[in-house]
Amino acid sequence: MKMAIGEAKVIPRIEELTISGFKEAFKRILELKRRCGLEPLLDNPPDLLERAKLYATKYRNGSLGWASNIWHRSEKGTAVIERDEDLRYEHKFLMRRVLEHILAQGPLIKVDGVLGKPGSRVELRCRLYCDPQFPDIAYRWSQLAFPGDPSKEPDVELICIPHYLGNPVNPETGHPLMVLRFPNHDYTIITCSSYQGEVKKGFLSHWIMHVYKRGGIGEHAALREFTVKRRDGSEKRMVVCIWGLTGSGKSTHGFYVWDRENAQIYVREFGINPLDYVKDQEIKNDDIVAIFEDRVIGSERGSWTKTENVDRRQVAIWRAAMSPRALHENTEFDENGNPSLEGKLFQYHGMFNRNARSVFFLEDTGYFRGDVESSGPLSMAIFLSPGYFTDYAWVKIVDPAFAAKVLADGRTIGHPAQARDAFGVVFATRYCKPFTIGVPSTKHVLRFYEMLKKRMERGDPIEVYQFNTTGRIIAQYTWTKTRIGDEEIEVPQPIFKTRPDGFKEPVGGTSPTIEETELFILQAARGAVEYEPHPVWGEKVLIPVEVEGLSSERLKQLMPTTYLSMNEFRRLLEAQIKLSKYHLDRQCPGLPPEIYNAMDF
């Protein structure tokens, strides 16, 4: 026994650490504690919620809330390591510090769960080991995942130690190294951050790779369904996926439903009652989905959704977030002690909260029927690609290669949930950076491209759209010289102003309201939109010139060409394409020319 307790026998020296060696040392630590009569794990403890309640905010409506030490994800603090040859000193240093902490710490909380519809082709058994000082993280994740079987070996493991461990600098980014992902060895290590999203996205990163290996694509998209009465009187079941990075409106539109209350807005503003045309609305999933040729399958039984500024018009999110079963994060309270989504009380680094979130059950939206699998193949794909300069409010994409290019770009505008100082234009391939591991994004894009082409050849094309939701139709901007690689180019930079709450917002321009965008979704699904070719890209992309219920004057306000000369419009597009290719070369290399050059003119 004495030899087994020797430190060198339990934890390898840094120079000896390997990827699999870390897992072996982890298991040795657990076994050593067992042999010494100590409890190494709390195995799916039945009192997990009671442990988490000890330091929860207990809102007056019965729901619970917790605060995290970091209120955004740690992309620049993340490293993906596929083989031992890629291990650097900094990686090994952090791996060793985690082992040292686990050896000294009390029993870890072990929770088992399943991602992907249980019994489906994408089921993935997951096991979380969480520091016992953070039972709320373990509990909240257990409510997102489907229940797991503790007696079965997991497919993926995640170790969450939210403490600062003297973390080294990430050699790739210069930021503190916090998260290590090992896709080929089926585990992830998380440190420093108690942000719930690190655990959620840690497991989902492995699930995205798992989905690809099962023949699908794992995408950062919401899933909803409804049956629509088309303009010709026929009915069509719509299976709708909505892609978008955090803060772009993915949850807003992925969880959107029309009901009697918000329908009055449409009657008043557009002279149309959506309930005359829509029935059997269902919410299926909010965040990451598996898309196959015949089905779309959700990843989770619950949702972890950004809730700031949500109001009663967003019926499903409001209802679930206000449920006494909701589990809040960084969510403030009102004068009555109930959860508040207004973002006017809590602050983070001096800015009023822009990333309040809630874990809630899909059942509590009132529009979930118990199945996260779609009723049929994907029929409508919507890419939320907000920008400031060249984007129409909504366009229809006809060319499959162009659609694949939009997916590859993953273009959006920055949001504090991505990083504390995030603002401006962002390119994040497939809206999945940094959650794509093991299988390059290029392969996902190509598989999506093949799906689009097959459906088009069958005469049943997937309708593809690009929306500018949270961006601007022509914000004020200046041309600025910047260097991309070895080339210096001029790019447009939006002019920002700092609001009293500390948030930077662009000056000028207009944006579609939530209701205007949902009206477009409805009318596009009904076949009640008239289009004309894009002024630069021609028949590849169609712009709406008549949307039933929307005035021609308002539609004109939502077109960038209303405000720009054609020469300036082309110049702005050329700059966007150059930036796009620069980022694609790094994030999505090796695309075929028909996709890579799809936007050239």
Buried (B, 14 or more C-beta within 10 A) or exposed (E): EEEEEEEEEBBBEEEEBBBEBBBEBBEBBBEBBEEEEEEBBBEBBEEBBEBBBEEBBEBEEEBBBBBBEBBBBBBBBBBBBBEEEEBBEBBBBBBBBBBBBBBEBBBBBBBBBBBBBBEBBBBBBBBBBBBBBBBBBBBBBBBBBBEBEEEEEBBBBBBBBBBEBEBBEBEEEEBBBBBBBBBEBBBBBBBBBBBBBBBBBBBBBBBBBBBBEBEBBBBBBBBBBBBBBEEEEEEEBBBBBBBBBBBBBBBBBBBBBBBEEBBEBBBEBBEBBBBEBBEEBBBBBBBBBBBBEEBBBBBBBBBBBBBBEBEEBBBBBBBBBBBEBBBBBBBBBBEEEEBBBBBEEBBBEEBBBBBBBBBBBBBBBBBBEEEBBBBEBBBBBBBBBBBBBBBBBBBBBBBBBBBBBBBBBBBBBBBBBBBBEBBEBBBBBBBBBBBBBBBBBBBBBBBBBEBBBBBBEEEEBBBBBBBBBBBBBBBBBEEEEEEBEEEEBBBBBBEBEEEEBBBBEBEBBBBBBBBBBBBBBBBBBBBBBEBEEBBBBEEBBBBBEEBBBBEEEBBEBBBBBEBBEEEBBBBBBBBBBBBBBBBBBEBBEEBBEBBBBBBEE
